[in-house]
Amino acid sequence: MAMTQSAASKALQELEGMLDAPLFERSRSGMRPNPFGHCVIRYARLMVTDLGALCQDMAEIRSGQGGQLAVGTIMGAVPEVLVPALEAMQAAQPRLALHIVEDTSLRLLDLLDDGRLDLVLGRALVSAQPDRYHYQPIGEEPVSVVVGHGRAAPRSKTLELADLAGYRWIVYPGQMPMHELLQRELDLAGLSLPANVISTSSSFVTVALLQRSDRLVSLLPTSVAELFARQKMLRILPVRLQSRHQTFGIVTRRGGTLSAAARTLIGLLKSGANAQRYSRR
């Protein structure tokens, strides 16, 4: 940083004086941030990230590339919600650079907090502090029970979860909505979740495992399950789940400033969701 130790110490003392709070615990072995320090560090990272994004966007606009947009999404929002909006976005702004991250809502909110994402398609309620975000509900995420295509699963017009006894479940990690949904469905059916589950948040891992084994079963968002079923990679089992469909929406930082590209994408997401709701009536 091209600073002497004394200059850095003086700058830190001035900052602590401005904030009227110590930011680090000092000891012979070094310095560690205290709760005040962790808070300041988090906001400092946001400011540095925003400033870096500003400089990069301006440079790309000058060069004619059109800026960039970083979007986080849960798996179930990808096929029918995000992809059509991105297609329209690319047609309207072909020079815009897009960065897409698919993960669980909880991990995406962490990236949003750090300023690495402009917006998230997911759930704000998984956060311990959901009031930190602005949430706009946009759709539902129905869920289906799936096995590998052509695998030896029971064949019938209707199935119950009890018919899948002996199958090994591929599940989302604990405390995630999809994991809790499966536990709730099993409870309603008078069953318990087996101890030998395979836990992963990766749709690629789930599909690859299902294709290789006759004795694996999983839950996937219906939009994703249908996508893989059309490619003859998965088969959707006729199991009717009793729980209500989970909802998801557009999540942004409360009080944050959205770029023009982010506002455009949000408009496309809303109009696409409204069109889907109208087509179902």
C-alpha positions in Angstrom: 0.0 0.0 0.0 3.1 2.2 -0.1 2.6 3.2 3.6 4.8 3.1 6.6 3.7 1.2 9.7 3.4 4.5 11.6 1.3 6.1 8.9 -1.0 3.0 8.9 -1.3 3.2 12.7 -2.1 6.9 12.5 -4.8 6.3 9.8 -6.4 3.5 11.9 -6.4 5.7 15.0 -8.1 8.5 13.1 -10.7 6.1 11.7 -11.4 4.7 15.2 -11.7 8.3 16.5 -14.2 9.2 13.8 -16.3 6.1 14.5 -15.8 6.4 18.3 -15.1 2.7 18.6 -12.1 0.4 18.6 -12.0 -1.8 15.5 -9.3 -4.3 16.5 -8.1 -6.4 19.5 -4.4 -5.7 19.9 -2.1 -8.3 21.3 1.6 -9.3 21.1 0.7 -11.8 18.3 -1.0 -9.2 16.2 -4.3 -7.6 15.6 -7.7 -9.2 15.1 -10.9 -7.3 14.1 -13.6 -7.1 16.8 -17.4 -7.0 16.0 -17.0 -3.3 15.1 -14.1 -4.1 12.9 -15.9 -6.9 11.1 -18.8 -4.5 10.4 -16.5 -1.8 9.0 -14.6 -4.3 6.9 -17.8 -5.6 5.3 -18.9 -2.2 4.3 -15.4 -1.2 3.2 -15.4 -4.2 0.8 -18.8 -3.1 -0.6 -17.4 0.4 -1.3 -14.3 -0.9 -2.9 -16.3 -3.4 -5.0 -18.8 -0.7 -6.1 -15.9 1.7 -6.9 -14.2 -1.0 -9.0 -17.4 -1.8 -10.8 -17.9 1.9 -11.5 -14.4 2.2 -13.1 -14.9 -1.0 -15.1 -18.3 0.0 -16.3 -17.1 3.4 -17.4 -14.1 1.9 -19.2 -16.3 -0.6 -21.0 -18.9 2.0 -22.0 -16.1 4.1 -23.4 -14.8 1.2 -25.4 -18.4 0.4 -26.7 -18.7 -2.9 -24.8 -21.7 -1.7 -22.8 -20.8 -2.5 -19.1 -21.5 -5.7 -17.1 -24.2 -7.3 -15.0 -23.8 -10.1 -12.3 -26.8 -12.2 -11.5 -27.3 -14.9 -8.9 -30.0 -17.5 -9.3 -31.5 -20.6 -7.7 -31.7 -23.6 -10.0 -35.5 -23.6 -10.4 -35.6 -20.0 -11.7 -33.2 -20.7 -14.6 -35.2 -22.5 -17.4 -38.5 -20.6 -17.5 -37.7 -17.2 -15.8 -34.0 -16.2 -16.1 -33.2 -17.6 -19.6 -36.0 -15.9 -21.5 -35.2 -12.6 -19.7 -31.5 -12.9 -20.6 -32.3 -13.7 -24.2 -34.3 -10.4 -24.4 -31.5 -8.6 -22.6 -28.9 -9.8 -25.1 -31.0 -8.8 -28.0 -31.5 -5.3 -26.5 -27.9 -4.8 -25.3 -25.6 -7.2 -27.2 -22.4 -5.6 -25.8 -23.4 -6.1 -22.2 -21.2 -8.6 -20.4 -23.2 -11.1 -18.2 -22.0 -13.1 -15.2 -24.4 -15.7 -14.0 -23.9 -17.6 -10.7 -26.2 -20.6 -9.8 -26.2 -21.6 -6.2 -28.4 -21.8 -3.1 -30.2 -18.7 -1.9 -28.1 -18.5 1.3 -24.8 -18.5 -0.6 -26.1 -16.1 -3.2 -27.1 -13.6 -0.5 -23.6 -13.7 0.8 -22.3 -12.7 -2.6 -24.9 -10.0 -2.8 -23.8 -8.6 0.5 -20.2 -8.5 -0.7 -21.2 -6.6 -3.8 -20.3 -9.4 -6.1 -23.8 -9.7 -7.5 -26.2 -7.0 -8.7 -29.3 -9.0 -7.9 -30.5 -12.5 -7.0 -33.3 -14.7 -8.1 -34.0 -16.6 -4.9 -35.4 -16.3 -1.4 -34.6 -13.6 1.2 -36.2 -15.5 4.1 -33.3 -18.0 4.3 -31.2 -15.1 5.7 -31.0 -14.5 9.4 -31.8 -10.8 8.6 -34.2 -10.8 5.7 -35.1 -7.1 6.3 -31.7 -6.2 4.9 -33.0 -6.9 1.4 -35.7 -5.6 -0.9 -37.7 -8.7 -2.1 -40.2 -8.7 -5.0 -42.0 -12.1 -5.4 -42.0 -13.3 -8.9 -43.0 -16.9 -9.1 -43.5 -20.3 -7.6 -41.1 -23.3 -7.7 -43.0 -26.5 -8.0 -41.0 -29.6 -7.2 -41.0 -33.1 -8.8 -39.6 -36.5 -7.7 -37.1 -37.8 -10.3 -35.1 -40.9 -11.2 -32.6 -41.6 -14.0 -34.3 -42.1 -17.4 -34.9 -45.8 -18.1 -34.0 -46.8 -14.6 -36.0 -49.6 -12.9 -38.3 -47.5 -10.8 -42.0 -48.4 -10.0 -44.3 -47.7 -12.9 -47.8 -46.7 -12.2 -50.2 -43.8 -12.9 -49.8 -42.7 -9.3 -47.1 -43.4 -6.7 -46.7 -42.7 -3.0 -43.4 -41.9 -1.2 -43.8 -45.2 0.5 -43.4 -46.9 -2.9 -39.9 -45.6 -3.0 -38.8 -47.4 0.2 -35.3 -48.8 -0.3 -34.3 -46.0 -2.6 -31.4 -43.8 -1.6 -32.2 -40.1 -1.6 -30.1 -37.3 -3.1 -30.9 -34.2 -1.1 -30.1 -30.6 -0.7 -27.9 -29.7 2.4 -29.7 -29.5 5.7 -31.6 -26.3 6.6 -32.2 -25.5 2.9 -35.8 -25.2 1.7 -35.7 -28.2 -0.5 -34.3 -30.4 2.3 -37.0 -29.2 4.7 -39.7 -29.8 2.1 -38.6 -33.4 1.7 -38.5 -34.0 5.4 -42.0 -32.5 5.7 -43.3 -34.7 2.9 -41.9 -37.8 4.5 -43.3 -36.8 7.9 -46.8 -36.4 6.3 -46.4 -39.9 4.8 -45.4 -41.4 8.1 -41.8 -42.0 6.9 -38.4 -40.8 8.0 -35.4 -39.6 6.0 -32.9 -42.4 5.7 -29.5 -41.9 7.3 -27.6 -42.8 4.1 -28.6 -39.7 2.0 -26.3 -38.1 -0.5 -26.2 -34.4 0.1 -25.3 -31.9 -2.7 -26.5 -28.5 -3.9 -25.3 -29.3 -7.5 -27.9 -30.1 -10.1 -25.1 -31.6 -12.3 -24.0 -34.0 -9.6 -27.6 -35.0 -8.9 -28.4 -35.7 -12.6 -25.1 -37.6 -13.1 -25.7 -39.8 -10.1 -29.3 -40.5 -11.0 -28.3 -41.6 -14.5 -25.8 -44.1 -13.1 -27.9 -45.9 -10.5 -31.2 -47.8 -10.3 -31.6 -47.1 -6.6 -31.3 -43.4 -6.4 -34.2 -40.8 -6.3 -34.2 -37.1 -5.7 -36.3 -33.9 -5.7 -35.7 -31.2 -8.4 -37.6 -28.1 -9.3 -40.2 -29.1 -11.9 -38.9 -26.7 -14.6 -35.4 -28.3 -14.3 -36.8 -31.8 -14.1 -38.8 -31.3 -17.3 -35.7 -29.9 -19.1 -33.7 -33.1 -18.4 -36.7 -35.3 -19.0 -37.1 -33.9 -22.6 -33.4 -34.8 -23.1 -34.2 -38.4 -21.9 -31.8 -38.0 -19.0 -34.4 -38.1 -16.1 -37.9 -39.5 -15.6 -40.4 -37.7 -13.5 -42.3 -40.0 -11.2 -46.1 -39.5 -10.6 -45.7 -38.6 -6.9 -48.1 -35.9 -5.7 -46.5 -33.8 -3.0 -48.8 -32.3 -0.4 -46.8 -29.2 0.5 -47.5 -25.8 -1.1 -45.2 -24.7 -3.9 -42.2 -22.6 -2.7 -42.0 -19.0 -3.9 -39.0 -17.1 -5.1 -38.4 -13.5 -6.2 -36.0 -10.7 -7.1 -33.7 -9.9 -4.2 -31.6 -6.7 -4.1 -29.7 -4.9 -1.3 -32.0 -2.5 0.6 -30.7 1.0 0.1 -28.3 0.0 -2.7 -28.2 1.7 -6.1 -29.0 -0.5 -9.1 -27.3 0.0 -12.5 -29.3 0.7 -15.6 -28.7 -2.8 -16.8 -30.0 -4.3 -13.5 -33.1 -2.2 -13.7 -33.7 -3.3 -17.3 -33.3 -7.0 -16.4 -35.7 -6.6 -13.4 -38.3 -5.2 -15.8 -37.8 -8.1 -18.2 -38.1 -10.6 -15.3 -41.4 -9.0 -14.1 -42.9 -8.8 -17.5 -42.0 -12.4 -18.3 -43.5 -13.6 -15.0 -46.7 -11.7 -15.6 -46.9 -13.2 -19.1 -46.5 -16.7 -17.7 -49.2 -16.1 -15.1 -51.6 -14.8 -17.8 -50.9 -17.8 -20.0 -51.8 -20.3 -17.2 -55.3 -18.7 -16.8 
